Amino acid sequence: MVVIVIVLFLLLAPTALAQTTQTSSQSQGSQASQLPLSGRNAQGGSVTATETAIPGTTNSINTINPTVQVQGPFNGSASSTARLPFSGRLSLREAVDRAIEFNLGAVGLTSAVRQSRGQSKIARSALLPNINASLSETVQQTNLQALGVRLNVPIPGFSPPTIVGPFNFFDLRATLSQTVLDFTARNNYLASKDVARANELTVDDARDLVVLAVGGTYLQVIAAKSRIDAARAQLTTAEALYKQASEQRAAGVVAQTDLNRSQIQLLTQQQRLVSLENDYAKVKISLARLTGLPANDQYEISDVIPFAEAPPLTLDEALRQAYERRADLKAAEAQVEAAERVRSAARAERLPSFVVRADYGVIGTNPSQSHGTFSVTGSIRVPIWQGGRTQGQTEVAEAALSQRRAELEDVKGRIESEVRNAFFDLQAAASQVEVARRNIAVTTQNLDLTRQRFDAGISDNVEVVQSQEALSTANTDYINSVFAHNLAKLSLARAIGRAVEALPQFLKIQ
C-alpha cells in the first residue's frame, strides 16, 4: 500500500508542479500599456499652400506668389491605371478620387490603422474567455533510490523495489480562464480602441491633405496652360509687328534699329513660349505622380476653373465649422482620451482583480478505464507592494498624457491660424484679380494707341514693344491672380475640413 501511494505521488507530482507554475505566472496580474511619448504619426510628409508677398517694386501689379509644396509620401502614389482605366482626359474630380485611393500619403497610413486594430483585439482578449484543450500520454519509470527514498519494511523476506514502473496514464482535458474583474485590462482595451480611432481619423485628415495637394497642383496645371495660351497670343502679335517692321524697313520708312527691336521681341516671345511649355509638362508630370497615373505628360486636363466669388462665409462661422469637422483635431482628442485610459490602467494596478479558472477532463491508464475529473478556482489578487512598478507606470502614463494635451492645444492653434491665413489670402487675391482685370483693359488700349502712332509714323516702335510687354505682363498677372484666388479657396476648404465634400462649393466643379 505504501508503495502504491509513493508511485501515485511520483506520477502526479510533475502535473501538479506544472499547474502550480501556470497559476503562479497567471497571478502576476495585468500591466498597463505604454504609449509612445508623442501621439503624432511618424510617417512624415506635409502639404502646404502658401501665398507670400513679392518684395520690392516691379512693373507687375502681381504682388502675391502662390505655391503648393508637397513633401514626403504625399508626393508619390501607387499605380491606378491597372484598377481604374484612364481615358486620357483628367478632370479635377477624377484626379481627387484617384489620389484618395492611390496616393501614398493616405495609403501609407492604412497599415497603422490595421496595426492598431490588431492591438485592440489583443487587449480585448484579456477580458474574454480563454479556452484550451490538451491531450497527454505519460509513460514513467522512477528510480526511488536515486531520489533518496529509503523504505524499511518489517516483513521478513520482502525487499521493497528500488525501480518503480514503467507506469502509463493519459489525460484529456479542457481548461477555461475568465477575467471577471480587472480594471487595468479594461482600461488597456479602451485605450487601444481610442488609438485605433485616432489612426482612422488621421487617415481622414490625410485625405484632406491629398485633396489640397492634388487640387493645388491641378490649379497649377490650369495656370500653366493659360500662360501658354497667353504667350501664343503675344507671339502672334510679335510676329505681326515684326512683319510690319520688315515691310516698312524694306520701304525705307523705319530704321534698322526698329526692325532689330521687333526681331528681339519676337525671339523673346518664342523663348518664353518654350519655357512655359516646359514648365507645363513638368507640372503635369507632378500631377500624374500624385494621382497614380504614368509619370508623363501624355494626357489633357478637362476642367477650366475661372474666377468665381468665394462662398459667403464669415470668419467666425469658418472657425466653428473647422473645430467641428477637422479630423486631425478629433484624432488629437482621441489620443488624449487614450492617454487618460492608460493612466487609469496604471493606477488600477493597485486595485484587486478577480479571475475564474476551471478545467474538466478524463484521466486513466487508457480510455476504457478513465474517469472524469474537474476543478473550479476563483482567485482574488490583491496587490500590496510591487517594488515601485505601479508608480513608475503611472509616471510614464502621465508624461504621455501631458504631451498629448500639449499637442491637442497645438492642433487647435494651427487650425485657427490656417483658417485666418486662408481668409487673408482670399481677400488679397480677390483684390488682385480686380486690379489685374483693369490692368488688362488699360494695357490693351495702350497697345492699340501706340500701334496707331507707329503706323502713322509719329513714333518709332519702342513704345509698341513696351506696350506689348506690358500687356503680356498684365495677362500673366491675371492668370496668377486667378490661380492665387482659387488656391486660397481650396486652402480655406481644407482648413475648414472635409475638403472632398467642399470642393463643389468652393471651386464650382461638378
Secondary structure, DSSP 8 states (H G I E B T S, - for coil): -HHHHHHHHHHHHHHHHHHHHHHHHHTT--------S--S-TT--EEEEEEEE--S--SSS--EEEEEEEEGGGG-B---TTTS---SEE-HHHHHHHHHHHBHHHHTTHHHHHHHHHHHHHHHHTTS-EEEEEEEEEEEEEETTTTT-------TT----SEEEEEEEEEEEEEEEEEEE-HHHHHHHHHHHHHHHHHHHHHHHHHHHHHHHHHHHHHHHHHHHHHHHHHHHHHHHHHHHHHHHHHHHHTT-S-HHHHHHHHHHHHHHHHHHHHHHHHHHHHHHHHHHHHTS-SS--SEE-------------HHHHHHHHHHH-HHHHHHHHHHHHHHHHHHHHHGGGS-EEEEEEEEEEEESSGGGEEEEEEEEEEEE-----TTHHHHHHHHHHHHHHHHHHHHHHHHHHHHHHHHHHHHHHHHHHHHHHHHHHHHHHHHHHHHHHHHHHHTTSS-THHHHHHHHHHHHHHHHHHHHHHHHHHHHHHHHHHHS-HHHHHHHHH---
